[in-house]
Amino acid sequence: MTPARLGLFGGTFDPPHLGHVAALRAAAALGRFELIEVTVAGDPYLKGGGVRPALERLEMAHAAFDGLELVRVSDREIRRSGPSYTIDSVRELLDTTAQVDLIVGADLTDQLDGWREAAALRELVEVGVVPRPGGGAVHLRGWRYFEIPMTPVDLSSTFIREIAPDLENLRRYLPEDVIPFFVGTRG
């Protein structure tokens, strides 16, 4: 089935956490999308080095998101060589989908104008904005956007990488199926 309207939720997902899960559930609850694609960045050019290998991040994304309604995890940016750019994924998706909406955290909205081919991206998508703690009203000049209603989750992948990886901490912040990637019990 080819969806008429697709939400694109991209990221490094190192690791995927409960904030990502909450954002995907809130986006699915809008009734706006027939499908939400989670796209794992193959070469996250804005992150520099220091991230886990792409295939491991993809495996974690599957562990975190495969059971969520309307969500499909994709390796499209991993299959592509070179840096991962959202504009390339959007163009690919528009070959088979009538409308693609980006889903981003409010903390990324100030960066959108600096993304590769931002002017073209602005013409192709609407942006669904997930609230972040302490954030106020969103104002994206020149972008079509909508807010995704949910209670903000104060959590980041960076924070999780920096905490002690004990079970108590991990259970507070990670989906249960992602925890084995951090405690060495994957088989």
C-alpha positions, -999 to +999 in steps of 0.1 A: +000+000+000+013+034-009+004+060+017-012+093+007+004+111+036+036+100+053+054+113+084+092+112+082+109+110+116+147+108+110+176+108+133+208+092+145+189+072+172+220+065+193+201+053+213+164+055+205+147+064+238+113+068+255+110+104+243+112+092+207+085+066+215+063+093+230+068+116+199+059+087+175+028+078+195+016+114+196+022+118+158+003+086+151-026+098+173-031+129+152-049+108+125-030+127+099-007+099+087-012+066+070+024+057+078+053+072+098+087+062+086+116+063+111+147+068+090+180+060+107+208+083+094+236+063+078+262+090+080+249+118+103+270+146+089+259+170+116+270+147+144+306+141+133+322+110+147+315+091+179+282+075+170+276+037+170+277+020+136+247+026+114+235-011+114+236-012+152+216+020+154+191+005+129+188-027+150+181-005+181+155+015+162+137-018+152+138-029+188+124+004+200+098+012+173+086-020+155+056-025+177+043+010+174+011+017+154+017+032+119+055+031+123+079+015+099+117+016+105+137+022+073+173+018+063+170+041+033+197+065+045+220+037+055+218+022+020+227+055+004+264+063+003+278+095+018+262+119+043+225+115+051+204+144+040+167+148+047+161+163+013+172+132-005+149+110+016+120+134+010+125+133-027+127+095-027+095+092-007+076+117-030+082+094-059+056+071-043+038+092-017+016+123-023+026+142+008+056+139+032+056+158+065+088+160+086+085+153+123+111+171+143+117+182+179+112+219+187+149+220+196+157+214+159+135+241+143+161+268+145+185+246+125+161+238+096+172+268+075+208+255+076+199+220+063+210+210+029+187+225+002+165+241+029+147+262+003+137+232-017+128+212+015+106+241+026+086+238-006+082+200-004+071+194+032+051+205+062+069+203+095+053+186+125+069+200+156+072+179+188+074+201+219+106+201+241+108+210+278+110+247+284+101+255+248+076+282+240+054+287+210+070+276+177+074+302+149+090+288+118+093+317+093+087+305+058+079+269+067+045+253+067+042+237+101+019+222+127+024+214+164+021+178+176+003+180+209+020+160+237+036+165+271+072+174+265+097+147+275+130+159+290+153+133+275+181+131+249+203+104+235+233+124+246+221+123+282+216+085+280+251+079+266+265+099+295+247+082+324+259+051+342+245+022+321+229+003+350+196-013+347+178+011+370+188+041+348+182+023+315+147+012+325+138+048+331+148+061+297+149+033+272+123+009+257+128-025+272+140-041+240+168-015+236+183-022+271+203-053+260+224-031+237+237-014+268+241-043+293+257-068+270+230-094+271+222-095+234+224-130+220 
